[in-house]
Amino acid sequence: MTEHNHRMVTLHNGQVVGSWSEEWRIECEAMHVLDLPKHRRIGYLDDAEKERGKAPVDKLKAIITAIHNKRRQPDALP
């Protein structure tokens, strides 16, 4: 059996989760989508909604918005 090096990570909202968790996977996806150019971001989210449905993508969009707002705060790290 392969042993993985899991660690604890902090989400944008301050929640601490394991690096193997679904919450962290969604957070990473949200950061990736946010870093895409706007036209690619829209296409990515449209494709994701076709594949996964509206509810999961709405959750992803909410996290993208929260991360974006947090990045815009004056005390946010670059």
DSSP file (Angstrom, degrees, kcal/mol; ACC not computed):
  #  RESIDUE AA STRUCTURE BP1 BP2  ACC     N-H-->O    O-->H-N    N-H-->O    O-->H-N    TCO  KAPPA ALPHA  PHI   PSI    X-CA   Y-CA   Z-CA
    1    1 A M              0   0    0      0, 0.0     2,-0.3     0, 0.0     0, 0.0   0.000 360.0 360.0 360.0 134.9    0.0    0.0    0.0
    2    2 A T        -     0   0    0      1,-0.0     2,-0.5     0, 0.0     0, 0.0  -0.624 360.0-141.0 -81.3 134.3    1.3    3.4   -0.9
    3    3 A E        -     0   0    0     -2,-0.3     2,-0.3     2,-0.0    -1,-0.0  -0.841  15.0-150.3 -97.6 130.4    1.5    5.9    1.9
    4    4 A H        -     0   0    0     -2,-0.5     2,-1.2     1,-0.0     0, 0.0  -0.728  15.6-127.1-100.9 148.9    0.6    9.5    1.1
    5    5 A N        -     0   0    0     -2,-0.3     2,-0.2     2,-0.0    -2,-0.0  -0.715  38.0-178.5 -94.6  84.7    2.0   12.6    2.7
    6    6 A H        -     0   0    0     -2,-1.2     2,-0.3    12,-0.0    12,-0.0  -0.553   1.6-179.0 -84.0 148.7   -1.2   14.3    3.8
    7    7 A R        -     0   0    0     -2,-0.2    12,-2.9    10,-0.0     2,-0.4  -0.930  30.7-101.8-140.7 166.6   -1.1   17.7    5.5
    8    8 A M  E     -A   18   0A   0     -2,-0.3     2,-0.3    10,-0.2    10,-0.2  -0.731  38.4-173.3 -91.1 139.5   -3.6   20.2    6.9
    9    9 A V  E     -A   17   0A   0      8,-3.3     8,-2.6    -2,-0.4     2,-0.5  -0.908  20.9-124.9-131.2 157.7   -4.4   23.2    4.8
   10   10 A T  E     -A   16   0A   0     -2,-0.3     6,-0.2     6,-0.2     5,-0.1  -0.912  22.1-142.7-109.2 126.0   -6.4   26.4    5.5
   11   11 A L    >   -     0   0    0      4,-3.2     3,-2.1    -2,-0.5    13,-0.1  -0.250  35.2 -95.2 -77.3 170.6   -9.3   27.4    3.2
   12   12 A H  T 3  S+     0   0    0      1,-0.3    -1,-0.1     2,-0.1    -2,-0.0   0.765 126.1  53.9 -58.1 -26.4  -10.1   30.9    2.2
   13   13 A N  T 3  S-     0   0    0      2,-0.1    -1,-0.3     1,-0.0     3,-0.1   0.361 122.2-103.6 -92.7   5.5  -12.7   31.0    5.0
   14   14 A G  S <  S+     0   0    0     -3,-2.1     2,-0.2     1,-0.3    -2,-0.1   0.305  74.7 140.5  92.2  -8.8  -10.2   30.0    7.7
   15   15 A Q        -     0   0    0     -5,-0.1    -4,-3.2     1,-0.1     2,-0.5  -0.479  46.2-139.3 -68.8 135.5  -11.5   26.4    7.9
   16   16 A V  E     +A   10   0A   0     -6,-0.2     2,-0.3    -2,-0.2    -6,-0.2  -0.867  33.2 160.7 -99.9 125.9   -8.7   23.8    8.4
   17   17 A V  E     -A    9   0A   0     -8,-2.6    -8,-3.3    -2,-0.5     2,-0.2  -0.865  42.9 -87.2-136.5 168.0   -9.0   20.6    6.3
   18   18 A G  E >   -A    8   0A   0     -2,-0.3     3,-2.0   -10,-0.2     6,-0.4  -0.505  33.6-121.8 -76.8 149.5   -6.9   17.8    5.1
   19   19 A S  T 3  S+     0   0    0    -12,-2.9    -1,-0.1     1,-0.3   -11,-0.1   0.587 113.9  56.6 -67.6  -8.3   -5.1   18.2    1.8
   20   20 A W  T 3  S+     0   0    0    -13,-0.2    -1,-0.3     4,-0.0   -12,-0.1   0.385  86.8 112.4 -98.5   0.7   -6.9   15.1    0.6
   21   21 A S  S <> S-     0   0    0     -3,-2.0     4,-1.8     1,-0.1     5,-0.1  -0.313  75.5-124.2 -80.4 157.9  -10.4   16.5    1.4
   22   22 A E  H  > S+     0   0    0      1,-0.2     4,-2.4     2,-0.2     5,-0.2   0.843 112.1  60.0 -64.5 -35.2  -13.1   17.4   -1.1
   23   23 A E  H  > S+     0   0    0      1,-0.2     4,-2.1     2,-0.2    -1,-0.2   0.911 106.8  45.3 -60.7 -42.2  -13.2   20.9    0.3
   24   24 A W  H  > S+     0   0    0     -6,-0.4     4,-2.6     2,-0.2    -1,-0.2   0.871 110.0  54.9 -69.9 -36.6   -9.6   21.4   -0.6
   25   25 A R  H  X S+     0   0    0     -4,-1.8     4,-2.3     2,-0.2    -2,-0.2   0.929 110.9  45.2 -61.1 -44.5  -10.1   19.9   -4.1
   26   26 A I  H  X S+     0   0    0     -4,-2.4     4,-2.7     2,-0.2    -2,-0.2   0.900 111.6  52.4 -66.2 -40.5  -12.9   22.5   -4.7
   27   27 A E  H  X S+     0   0    0     -4,-2.1     4,-2.3     2,-0.2    -2,-0.2   0.922 110.6  47.9 -61.1 -44.3  -10.8   25.3   -3.3
   28   28 A C  H  X S+     0   0    0     -4,-2.6     4,-2.3     2,-0.2    -2,-0.2   0.914 112.0  49.4 -63.0 -43.2   -7.9   24.4   -5.6
   29   29 A E  H  X S+     0   0    0     -4,-2.3     4,-2.8     1,-0.2     5,-0.2   0.919 110.1  51.5 -61.8 -42.7  -10.3   24.2   -8.6
   30   30 A A  H  X S+     0   0    0     -4,-2.7     4,-2.5     1,-0.2    -2,-0.2   0.908 110.1  48.3 -61.5 -43.1  -11.8   27.6   -7.6
   31   31 A M  H  X S+     0   0    0     -4,-2.3     4,-1.4     2,-0.2    -1,-0.2   0.893 112.2  50.3 -64.5 -39.1   -8.3   29.2   -7.5
   32   32 A H  H  X S+     0   0    0     -4,-2.3     4,-0.5     2,-0.2     3,-0.3   0.947 112.4  45.6 -62.5 -49.1   -7.4   27.6  -10.8
   33   33 A V  H >< S+     0   0    0     -4,-2.8     3,-1.3     1,-0.2    -2,-0.2   0.904 110.2  54.6 -62.7 -41.8  -10.6   28.9  -12.5
   34   34 A L  H 3< S+     0   0    0     -4,-2.5    -1,-0.2     1,-0.3    -2,-0.2   0.826 105.4  53.7 -61.7 -31.7  -10.1   32.4  -11.0
   35   35 A D  H 3< S+     0   0    0     -4,-1.4    -1,-0.3    -3,-0.3    -2,-0.2   0.553  90.2  97.6 -82.4  -7.3   -6.7   32.6  -12.5
   36   36 A L  S << S-     0   0    0     -3,-1.3     5,-0.0    -4,-0.5    -3,-0.0  -0.442  90.8 -93.5 -74.3 153.0   -7.9   31.8  -16.0
   37   37 A P    >>  -     0   0    0      0, 0.0     4,-2.4     0, 0.0     3,-0.7  -0.367  44.4-106.5 -60.1 151.6   -8.6   34.7  -18.4
   38   38 A K  H 3> S+     0   0    0      1,-0.3     4,-2.3     2,-0.2     5,-0.2   0.859 118.0  52.0 -54.3 -43.5  -12.3   35.8  -18.2
   39   39 A H  H 3> S+     0   0    0      1,-0.2     4,-1.5     2,-0.2    -1,-0.3   0.864 113.4  44.8 -65.2 -34.5  -13.3   34.2  -21.5
   40   40 A R  H <> S+     0   0    0     -3,-0.7     4,-2.6     2,-0.2    -1,-0.2   0.847 109.8  56.2 -75.0 -34.4  -11.8   30.8  -20.5
   41   41 A R  H  X S+     0   0    0     -4,-2.4     4,-2.5     2,-0.2     5,-0.2   0.924 107.5  48.4 -61.7 -45.6  -13.3   31.1  -17.1
   42   42 A I  H  X S+     0   0    0     -4,-2.3     4,-2.4     1,-0.2    -1,-0.2   0.928 113.3  47.1 -62.1 -45.5  -16.8   31.5  -18.5
   43   43 A G  H  X S+     0   0    0     -4,-1.5     4,-2.5     2,-0.2    -2,-0.2   0.894 111.0  52.0 -62.7 -40.8  -16.3   28.5  -20.9
   44   44 A Y  H  X S+     0   0    0     -4,-2.6     4,-2.5     1,-0.2    -2,-0.2   0.929 112.2  45.3 -61.1 -46.6  -14.9   26.4  -18.1
   45   45 A L  H  X S+     0   0    0     -4,-2.5     4,-2.2     2,-0.2    -2,-0.2   0.876 111.9  51.8 -68.7 -37.2  -17.9   27.0  -15.8
   46   46 A D  H  X S+     0   0    0     -4,-2.4     4,-1.9    -5,-0.2    -1,-0.2   0.936 112.8  45.5 -62.3 -45.8  -20.4   26.5  -18.7
   47   47 A D  H  X S+     0   0    0     -4,-2.5     4,-2.0     1,-0.2    -2,-0.2   0.900 111.7  52.4 -63.8 -41.2  -18.8   23.1  -19.5
   48   48 A A  H  X>S+     0   0    0     -4,-2.5     4,-3.4     1,-0.2     5,-0.5   0.894 108.1  51.1 -62.7 -39.6  -18.7   22.2  -15.8
   49   49 A E  H  X5S+     0   0    0     -4,-2.2     4,-1.7     1,-0.2    -1,-0.2   0.888 109.1  50.6 -66.6 -38.1  -22.4   22.9  -15.4
   50   50 A K  H  <5S+     0   0    0     -4,-1.9    -1,-0.2     1,-0.2    -2,-0.2   0.882 119.5  37.7 -63.6 -37.9  -23.2   20.7  -18.4
   51   51 A E  H  <5S+     0   0    0     -4,-2.0    -2,-0.2    -5,-0.1    -1,-0.2   0.889 132.9  20.8 -81.4 -41.6  -21.2   17.9  -16.9
   52   52 A R  H  <5S-     0   0    0     -4,-3.4    -3,-0.2     1,-0.2    -2,-0.2   0.696 104.9-113.4-105.1 -23.7  -21.9   18.2  -13.2
   53   53 A G     X< -     0   0    0     -4,-1.7     4,-1.1    -5,-0.5    -1,-0.2  -0.357  34.8 -72.6 104.9 168.6  -25.2   20.2  -13.0
   54   54 A K  H  > S+     0   0    0      1,-0.2     4,-2.7     2,-0.2     5,-0.2   0.906 118.2  57.9 -70.6 -45.2  -26.1   23.6  -11.7
   55   55 A A  H  > S+     0   0    0      1,-0.2     4,-2.0     2,-0.2    -1,-0.2   0.916 107.6  44.8 -59.6 -48.8  -25.9   23.1   -7.9
   56   56 A P  H  > S+     0   0    0      0, 0.0     4,-2.0     0, 0.0    -1,-0.2   0.884 115.9  48.0 -64.1 -34.8  -22.2   22.0   -7.7
   57   57 A V  H  X S+     0   0    0     -4,-1.1     4,-2.9     2,-0.2    -2,-0.2   0.854 107.3  55.2 -74.9 -33.3  -21.1   24.7  -10.1
   58   58 A D  H  X S+     0   0    0     -4,-2.7     4,-2.1     2,-0.2    -1,-0.2   0.904 108.6  49.5 -61.6 -39.7  -23.1   27.3   -8.1
   59   59 A K  H  X S+     0   0    0     -4,-2.0     4,-1.9    -5,-0.2    -2,-0.2   0.924 111.4  48.8 -63.5 -44.0  -21.1   26.2   -5.1
   60   60 A L  H  X S+     0   0    0     -4,-2.0     4,-2.5     1,-0.2    -2,-0.2   0.918 110.4  51.2 -61.2 -44.0  -17.9   26.5   -7.1
   61   61 A K  H  X S+     0   0    0     -4,-2.9     4,-2.6     1,-0.2    -1,-0.2   0.885 107.5  53.1 -61.1 -39.3  -18.9   30.0   -8.3
   62   62 A A  H  X S+     0   0    0     -4,-2.1     4,-2.2     2,-0.2    -1,-0.2   0.894 110.7  46.6 -64.2 -39.1  -19.6   31.1   -4.7
   63   63 A I  H  X S+     0   0    0     -4,-1.9     4,-2.6     2,-0.2     5,-0.2   0.899 110.4  52.9 -70.0 -39.9  -16.1   30.0   -3.6
   64   64 A I  H  X S+     0   0    0     -4,-2.5     4,-2.6     1,-0.2    -2,-0.2   0.934 111.1  47.5 -58.3 -46.0  -14.5   31.7   -6.6
   65   65 A T  H  X S+     0   0    0     -4,-2.6     4,-2.7     2,-0.2    -2,-0.2   0.910 111.6  50.0 -62.4 -43.4  -16.3   34.9   -5.6
   66   66 A A  H  X S+     0   0    0     -4,-2.2     4,-2.3     2,-0.2    -1,-0.2   0.911 112.6  46.4 -63.4 -42.6  -15.2   34.6   -2.0
   67   67 A I  H  X S+     0   0    0     -4,-2.6     4,-2.6     2,-0.2    -2,-0.2   0.924 112.2  51.3 -65.5 -43.5  -11.6   34.0   -2.9
   68   68 A H  H  X S+     0   0    0     -4,-2.6     4,-1.4    -5,-0.2    -2,-0.2   0.932 111.7  46.8 -58.3 -46.8  -11.7   36.9   -5.4
   69   69 A N  H  X S+     0   0    0     -4,-2.7     4,-0.5     1,-0.2    -1,-0.2   0.892 111.8  51.0 -63.7 -39.6  -13.1   39.2   -2.7
   70   70 A K  H >< S+     0   0    0     -4,-2.3     3,-1.1     1,-0.2    -1,-0.2   0.905 107.5  53.0 -65.3 -40.4  -10.6   38.1   -0.2
   71   71 A R  H 3< S+     0   0    0     -4,-2.6    -1,-0.2     1,-0.2    -2,-0.2   0.804 105.0  56.8 -63.3 -28.9   -7.7   38.7   -2.7
   72   72 A R  H 3< S+     0   0    0     -4,-1.4    -1,-0.2    -5,-0.2    -2,-0.2   0.589  81.3 108.8 -80.7 -10.9   -9.0   42.3   -3.1
   73   73 A Q  S X< S-     0   0    0     -3,-1.1     3,-2.0    -4,-0.5    -3,-0.0  -0.422  78.1-124.1 -66.9 141.4   -8.8   43.1    0.6
   74   74 A P  T 3  S+     0   0    0      0, 0.0    -1,-0.1     0, 0.0    -4,-0.0   0.805 110.4  48.1 -57.3 -31.4   -6.0   45.5    1.4
   75   75 A D  T 3  S+     0   0    0     -5,-0.1     2,-0.1     2,-0.0    -2,-0.1   0.358  86.4 120.3 -93.1   7.3   -4.4   43.2    3.9
   76   76 A A    <   -     0   0    0     -3,-2.0    -5,-0.1    -6,-0.1    -6,-0.0  -0.392  68.1-114.1 -72.7 147.6   -4.5   40.2    1.6
   77   77 A L              0   0    0      1,-0.1    -1,-0.1    -2,-0.1    -4,-0.1  -0.488 360.0 360.0 -74.7 151.1   -1.3   38.4    0.6
   78   78 A P              0   0    0      0, 0.0    -1,-0.1     0, 0.0    -2,-0.1   0.510 360.0 360.0 -63.3 360.0   -0.3   38.6   -3.1
